[in-house]
Amino acid sequence: MDIPLGARATVRPRPALLRQSLNWDYGPPCLAEARNAVRALLARAEPAPGRRAVQDAQLVVSELVTNAIRHAPGPGTLRLELAPDAATLRISVIDTSTDPPLPRPPDPGRVGGHGLRLVTLLSTGLRTTPVPGGKRVTATVALTDGPA
């Protein structure tokens, strides 16, 4: 049986997983550099995420990197992985502390200590994984209005 050329199924290559990383030694990285890494990676996403999703992802990165700088002596790594469908961004921060991040109880009168709560609210998943010499904290941020 002959199949007309126009009726043949086309095989589209699966989009690649887009990645970016930022490493720092014993001096802390510039948080603006970490936020810029998010913006640069998401600028390559198709479809492009909305402004709010980009800002949410940048806030999550800022909070996770800040926690690593405050609670671990260094070095550290920020890893960003954009899903092939651009629906989610996985943000991982690896540091040298073995202590998992612990959210503080809400206290509107306290200055600071609210970052992990923000990360939890803005992400669809947050987990801590032990790694040799420290831990990896990973948050997944939805970049679309639909389910991630």
DACOR-V98500 format. One record per residue. RES is the residue in one small letter. D_FIRST is the distance of its C-alpha to the first C-alpha in Angstrom with 2 decimals. Layout:
BEGIN
RES|D_FIRST  RES|D_FIRST
END
This chain:
BEGIN
m|0.00  d|3.76  i|6.48  p|9.71  l|12.48  g|14.69  a|12.63  r|12.53  a|15.24  t|18.34  v|20.62  r|24.19  p|26.90  r|29.37  p|32.72  a|35.37  l|38.43  l|41.30  r|44.58  q|48.14  s|51.31  l|55.03  n|57.53  w|61.28  d|64.04  y|67.39  g|67.88  p|65.93  p|63.11  c|63.60  l|62.03  a|61.08  e|59.00  a|57.16  r|56.52  n|55.40  a|52.86  v|51.34  r|51.34  a|49.79  l|46.94  l|46.24  a|46.29  r|43.04  a|41.36  e|38.44  p|39.08  a|42.77  p|45.01  g|47.82  r|51.37  r|52.56  a|49.96  v|50.95  q|54.61  d|54.05  a|52.30  q|55.16  l|57.73  v|56.13  v|56.11  s|59.74  e|60.86  l|59.13  v|60.31  t|63.80  n|63.99  a|63.02  i|65.67  r|68.33  h|67.78  a|66.60  p|68.37  g|65.27  p|63.08  g|60.11  t|56.51  l|54.54  r|50.75  l|48.41  e|44.72  l|42.60  a|39.55  p|36.20  d|35.96  a|39.61  a|40.64  t|43.26  l|45.63  r|46.93  i|50.47  s|52.11  v|55.67  i|56.88  d|60.64  t|63.28  s|64.71  t|63.73  d|65.04  p|62.38  p|62.89  l|64.78  p|64.91  r|68.43  p|69.49  p|69.41  d|72.67  p|72.79  g|76.13  r|74.82  v|73.87  g|70.77  g|68.95  h|66.34  g|63.46  l|61.68  r|61.81  l|60.17  v|57.43  t|56.80  l|56.66  l|54.30  s|51.84  t|49.37  g|50.40  l|53.26  r|53.72  t|55.94  t|54.86  p|57.32  v|56.53  p|58.66  g|61.74  g|61.15  k|58.55  r|55.49  v|55.57  t|52.19  a|51.60  t|48.35  v|48.63  a|46.18  l|45.31  t|43.68  d|45.04  g|42.50  p|42.55  a|42.36
END
